[in-house]
Amino acid sequence: MAKRTVDVFLGDKRAYVFCLESSNRSATDYEFIELAKEVMRKNACSDKTVADAHFVVSPA
């Protein structure tokens, strides 16, 4: 199980912090960014908000 923290910035402000897990032990940063985007969409973020966001992945 791989764990990462994903900080999501909108403009110059941190908007969200996600602590995510993947069953794929070798999951890439890209895969964690895609997981964060999925969570944002499930929480009613618009596609524009997701597209405008900047993602920073770090070890959990």
N, C-alpha and C positions, 0 to 999 in steps of 0.2 A: 504494500500500500504506500503510495506516494502522497505527501502532504505539501502544500504550498500556501503562502499568503499572497493574495492579489490585491494591490491597492489600485483603486480606480479614481482617476482625476478627471474633472470636468473643468476646463480652463486651468486656472492655477490653484484650484481647491480640491482637496481630497473629498470625494463624494461617498465612496463606499470602501469597505475593507472586507474581503471575503477570505475565510480560511477553508480551503477546499481539499478534498481527498479524491484520489483516483485509484481504482483497483489495479491500474497499469503501473507497475513499479518504475518503469522507465518513461513515464509520461513527460512530454516536453513542455517548455514554457508556453508554446503555442496552444497546446491542448488545455492548459489551465486557463489561458485567456478565453478560449472558446467556452469553457465551463462557466466562467464569470459572465460572459455575454448572455449565455442561456439563463442564468439566474436573474440577470437584470431584466431580460425580456419577460420572464415569468412573474416579475414584480412590477409589471406595467410600465417599464421604461420604453420609450418610443425607439424605433429603429434609428432615428436621427441622433438621439442621445447616446445610444450604443456606438454608433459610427463616430461620434465626436469625442468619445472617451479615450483617454490614454491609460494604458495598463502597465503596471510594474509588478513583476513576479519575483518573489524572494522565498527562500526556504522557510518552512513553517517552524 
